[in-house]
């Protein structure tokens, strides 16, 4: 299935609500931050210390008595320096003034969230006295999430979770956070690659998970993607014109003859130096040439 076909399915399928149980644990978050997380504008929730919690959590709007959505907590990073904080503002959304504010310097640990999903109808709960950060919910209540890309994918697109290799995890989690914040969602994954599609536009990219395990960031784009917007961009290395990266894992991309007897999928492999350059490259490639 091509990127365009996947997007057509995403747009055209009937929107149905899905009933699910609440996660056992809920994280209390102030406004407007919880809304930013649910909309995908914010993927790092800044806290004063690390957390060992991982997996699906409920998102609680502070002071409302309501669970408003869910997300997956995949990593805990920090403490971050001033430079780190300024270089990751697209993830945590703190302003320069907030970063420099002495009273807010303790918020230097990023709890990395993915796959945030707003509920169609928020769920009320009983807030325990004294609970500030976490609330035990018990996992018994049920809620109807609003429609999200993962619920609209056709059966032939695999959304099964593939356990990454141990050395891929730290950088890979951060790369996926960048893609989520740029409005991409994951539709297929193998041991070596994952395929991501933009929520609104006809754009799809592969992430090279093997390179992530080698502490490198590589994105493979469709061979028809114009690269002119990336010329001269700091921290971005583009391929020589007319050269392509080939892989049988990239079945969503068109095929061409390469070294073997049969055609093989191909695309542009772009290497970037850091997460900020990755986000800049993703945004630039969405701008019409």
Buried (B, 14 or more C-beta within 10 A) or exposed (E): BBBEEBBEBBEEEEEEBBEBEBBBBBBBBEEEBBBBBBEBBBBBBBBEEEBEEEEBBBBBBBEBEBBBBBBBBBBBBBBBEEEBBBBBBBBBBBEEEBBEEEEBBEBBBBBBBBBBBBBEEBBEBEBEEEEEEBBEBEEEBEBBBBBBBBBBBEEEBEBEEEEBEEEBBBBBBBBBBBBBBBBBBBBBBBEBBBBBBBBEEEBBBBBBBBBBBEEEBBBBBBBEBEBEBBEEBEBBBBBEEEEBBBBEBBEBBEBEEEEEEEEBBBBBBBBBEBBBBBBBBBEBBBEEE
